[in-house]
């Protein structure tokens, strides 16, 4: 019996491998040359140095390629490629161009392969790319501190005032938190898709966002079910729920730090400044949302410090990552994970509100909760205007 069972597995698998081997070695049976060479040269990063430009490139197409020519602002320019201008699939190289760039001016760089395929990169406003020295490291870290930890700390300071609320008002505040989180969830997904689109096509940046969000949500839901059984249906403690919220919001704030760090690295200082102002105002509401689950508990000061660090600290990491070592595919992955974590918190709070209403023999949805949810969405919507300058 065991032999027959093994054969029923191995025979179809062997036939499948045989068919795939035939296709790979002999083609699909249609002999036709492509209409044009299939070459995909990806510009991963442009670094502005005192001498000119350095481009980090990779071959993400199916065929080898050769970088044959470089044009800067429609002029053919001399260049060097390390380690070689010949790139096999997934090979990486650095293109160095000595060019007398002018601070604040835009520049367009075109890389032309041996088969005349053009890949274009743009510098919106030329300025020296921040180097990983101590001063820049400290300055970018301070920016992340202002954007992440400070506003969330200010939001948490509303806790003593909110502590005076009664049960129904506390539930309305939790519903408001769901509105805040839903806005953040959609925004995090959108940012992830935008960054993922900048990654090489072969890496499927948008799918990385979806996979990251889906797996994170499912893993956290599985952990939630484990907690539910372990605590004999007691569910999450208020602090545990606040900790989950802080983690999800922290991953979202990592994306905000990415946006700020990369804007300064690309020389768009005005945009970076507006992002700092906008995100700072925007993130105060996130601190209020984290404080909401704690209204049913008596947290200590160190609990607030921990929550503020977890929710705001990733903004510091994001500015460092965006300013010095930004990678679109890694950014897409982190934002996908953040979206999944936020969605799981929405699920937990919504379930908790429904169960509380059932315990008190009230309708699952009240007008007070709906009003809180709508106000949460509107608060995030209108404060987002400060980010879109």
HUMONOR-V580671 format. One record per residue. RES is the residue in one small letter. SS is DSSP state (~ for helix, > for strand, _ for the rest). Layout:
# HUMONOR-V580671
RES&SS + RES&SS
This chain:
# HUMONOR-V580671
x&_ + x&~ + x&~ + x&~ + x&~ + x&~ + x&~ + x&~ + x&~ + x&~ + x&~ + x&~ + x&~ + x&~ + x&~ + x&~ + x&~ + x&~ + x&~ + x&~ + x&~ + x&~ + x&~ + x&~ + x&~ + x&~ + x&_ + x&_ + x&_ + x&_ + x&_ + x&_ + x&_ + x&_ + x&_ + x&_ + x&_ + x&_ + x&_ + x&_ + x&> + x&> + x&> + x&> + x&> + x&> + x&> + x&> + x&_ + x&_ + x&_ + x&> + x&> + x&> + x&> + x&> + x&> + x&> + x&> + x&_ + x&_ + x&_ + x&_ + x&_ + x&> + x&> + x&> + x&> + x&> + x&> + x&> + x&> + x&_ + x&_ + x&> + x&> + x&> + x&_ + x&_ + x&> + x&> + x&> + x&_ + x&_ + x&_ + x&> + x&> + x&_ + x&_ + x&_ + x&_ + x&> + x&> + x&> + x&> + x&> + x&> + x&> + x&_ + x&_ + x&_ + x&_ + x&_ + x&_ + x&_ + x&_ + x&> + x&> + x&> + x&> + x&> + x&> + x&> + x&_ + x&_ + x&_ + x&_ + x&> + x&> + x&> + x&> + x&> + x&> + x&_ + x&_ + x&_ + x&_ + x&_ + x&_ + x&_ + x&_ + x&_ + x&_ + x&~ + x&~ + x&~ + x&~ + x&~ + x&~ + x&~ + x&~ + x&~ + x&~ + x&~ + x&~ + x&~ + x&~ + x&~ + x&~ + x&~ + x&~ + x&~ + x&~ + x&~ + x&~ + x&~ + x&_ + x&_ + x&~ + x&~ + x&~ + x&~ + x&_ + x&_ + x&_ + x&_ + x&~ + x&~ + x&~ + x&~ + x&~ + x&~ + x&~ + x&~ + x&~ + x&~ + x&~ + x&~ + x&~ + x&~ + x&~ + x&~ + x&~ + x&~ + x&~ + x&~ + x&~ + x&~ + x&~ + x&~ + x&~ + x&~ + x&~ + x&~ + x&~ + x&~ + x&_ + x&_ + x&_ + x&_ + x&~ + x&~ + x&~ + x&_ + x&~ + x&~ + x&~ + x&~ + x&~ + x&~ + x&~ + x&~ + x&~ + x&~ + x&~ + x&~ + x&~ + x&~ + x&~ + x&~ + x&~ + x&~ + x&~ + x&~ + x&~ + x&~ + x&~ + x&~ + x&~ + x&~ + x&_ + x&_ + x&_ + x&_ + x&_ + x&_ + x&_ + x&~ + x&~ + x&~ + x&~ + x&~ + x&~ + x&~ + x&~ + x&~ + x&~ + x&~ + x&~ + x&~ + x&~ + x&~ + x&~ + x&~ + x&~ + x&~ + x&~ + x&~ + x&~ + x&~ + x&~ + x&~ + x&~ + x&~ + x&~ + x&_ + x&_ + x&_ + x&~ + x&~ + x&~ + x&~ + x&~ + x&~ + x&~ + x&~ + x&~ + x&~ + x&~ + x&~ + x&~ + x&~ + x&~ + x&~ + x&~ + x&~ + x&~ + x&~ + x&~ + x&~ + x&~ + x&~ + x&~ + x&~ + x&~ + x&~ + x&_ + x&_ + x&_ + x&_ + x&~ + x&~ + x&~ + x&~ + x&~ + x&~ + x&~ + x&~ + x&~ + x&~ + x&~ + x&~ + x&~ + x&~ + x&~ + x&~ + x&~ + x&~ + x&~ + x&~ + x&~ + x&~ + x&~ + x&~ + x&_ + x&_ + x&_ + x&~ + x&~ + x&~ + x&~ + x&~ + x&~ + x&~ + x&~ + x&~ + x&~ + x&~ + x&~ + x&~ + x&~ + x&~ + x&~ + x&~ + x&~ + x&~ + x&~ + x&~ + x&~ + x&~ + x&~ + x&~ + x&~ + x&~ + x&~ + x&~ + x&~ + x&~ + x&~ + x&_ + x&_ + x&_ + x&_ + x&_ + x&_ + x&_ + x&~ + x&~ + x&~ + x&~ + x&~ + x&~ + x&~ + x&~ + x&~ + x&~ + x&~ + x&~ + x&~ + x&~ + x&~ + x&~ + x&~ + x&~ + x&~ + x&~ + x&_ + x&_ + x&_
